[in-house]
Amino acid sequence: MVIYDDHPIDPRLEEISLRVSRQHLRYCFEKGIVPHVEDSMRVMQAAYDAMTRSGNPLDAPGERLYLLSFEGLQSYVKVGRVEKRIFPDRLKEYEHEAELNMVVIFDG
């Protein structure tokens, strides 16, 4: 029999977990170590969540101005303007490019 914990997750623990994941990724990039997939996924999911907090879906009509922060072996920032319907596809392109360069979307 499997028992699942259905208690709500404390947002403070989520924030601590995200902070630890970001620190771990920075450490790995600094040392040239491949980071854990879980840490990369947690940090990228937090970036996507930050982009949708305004209440607008990423694929809503109209235009969107974006600023994406990437960290890894080579850290950089991308700034651009795109139609919102195209934005999810643009994010996938950036995500793929980031994987190839061992970089993670840290914030958006």
Contacts in CASP RR format, 6 or more apart in sequence:
PFRMAT RR
TARGET T0000
AUTHOR 0000-0000-0000
METHOD contacts of the structure
MODEL  1
MVIYDDHPIDPRLEEISLRVSRQHLRYCFEKGIVPHVEDSMRVMQAAYDA
MTRSGNPLDAPGERLYLLSFEGLQSYVKVGRVEKRIFPDRLKEYEHEAEL
NMVVIFDG
17 42 0 8 1.000
18 42 0 8 1.000
18 43 0 8 1.000
18 46 0 8 1.000
21 38 0 8 1.000
21 39 0 8 1.000
21 42 0 8 1.000
21 43 0 8 1.000
22 43 0 8 1.000
22 106 0 8 1.000
24 35 0 8 1.000
24 36 0 8 1.000
24 39 0 8 1.000
25 35 0 8 1.000
25 39 0 8 1.000
25 40 0 8 1.000
25 43 0 8 1.000
25 71 0 8 1.000
25 72 0 8 1.000
25 104 0 8 1.000
25 106 0 8 1.000
26 71 0 8 1.000
26 72 0 8 1.000
27 33 0 8 1.000
28 34 0 8 1.000
28 35 0 8 1.000
29 35 0 8 1.000
29 71 0 8 1.000
29 72 0 8 1.000
29 73 0 8 1.000
29 102 0 8 1.000
32 73 0 8 1.000
34 102 0 8 1.000
35 104 0 8 1.000
40 104 0 8 1.000
43 104 0 8 1.000
43 105 0 8 1.000
43 106 0 8 1.000
44 95 0 8 1.000
44 104 0 8 1.000
44 105 0 8 1.000
46 107 0 8 1.000
47 68 0 8 1.000
47 69 0 8 1.000
47 105 0 8 1.000
47 106 0 8 1.000
47 107 0 8 1.000
47 108 0 8 1.000
48 58 0 8 1.000
48 91 0 8 1.000
50 107 0 8 1.000
50 108 0 8 1.000
51 58 0 8 1.000
51 66 0 8 1.000
51 108 0 8 1.000
52 58 0 8 1.000
56 84 0 8 1.000
57 84 0 8 1.000
58 84 0 8 1.000
58 87 0 8 1.000
58 88 0 8 1.000
58 91 0 8 1.000
59 84 0 8 1.000
59 85 0 8 1.000
59 87 0 8 1.000
59 88 0 8 1.000
60 84 0 8 1.000
60 85 0 8 1.000
61 83 0 8 1.000
61 84 0 8 1.000
61 85 0 8 1.000
62 83 0 8 1.000
62 84 0 8 1.000
62 85 0 8 1.000
63 81 0 8 1.000
63 82 0 8 1.000
63 83 0 8 1.000
63 84 0 8 1.000
64 81 0 8 1.000
64 82 0 8 1.000
64 83 0 8 1.000
64 84 0 8 1.000
64 87 0 8 1.000
65 79 0 8 1.000
65 80 0 8 1.000
65 81 0 8 1.000
66 78 0 8 1.000
66 79 0 8 1.000
66 80 0 8 1.000
66 81 0 8 1.000
66 82 0 8 1.000
66 87 0 8 1.000
66 108 0 8 1.000
67 77 0 8 1.000
67 78 0 8 1.000
67 79 0 8 1.000
67 80 0 8 1.000
67 108 0 8 1.000
68 77 0 8 1.000
68 78 0 8 1.000
68 79 0 8 1.000
68 94 0 8 1.000
68 105 0 8 1.000
68 107 0 8 1.000
68 108 0 8 1.000
69 75 0 8 1.000
69 77 0 8 1.000
69 105 0 8 1.000
69 106 0 8 1.000
69 107 0 8 1.000
69 108 0 8 1.000
70 76 0 8 1.000
70 77 0 8 1.000
70 78 0 8 1.000
70 94 0 8 1.000
70 98 0 8 1.000
70 103 0 8 1.000
70 104 0 8 1.000
70 105 0 8 1.000
70 106 0 8 1.000
71 103 0 8 1.000
71 104 0 8 1.000
71 106 0 8 1.000
72 101 0 8 1.000
72 102 0 8 1.000
72 103 0 8 1.000
72 104 0 8 1.000
73 101 0 8 1.000
73 102 0 8 1.000
73 103 0 8 1.000
74 101 0 8 1.000
74 103 0 8 1.000
75 103 0 8 1.000
76 103 0 8 1.000
78 94 0 8 1.000
82 90 0 8 1.000
91 105 0 8 1.000
94 105 0 8 1.000
95 105 0 8 1.000
97 103 0 8 1.000
98 104 0 8 1.000
98 105 0 8 1.000
END
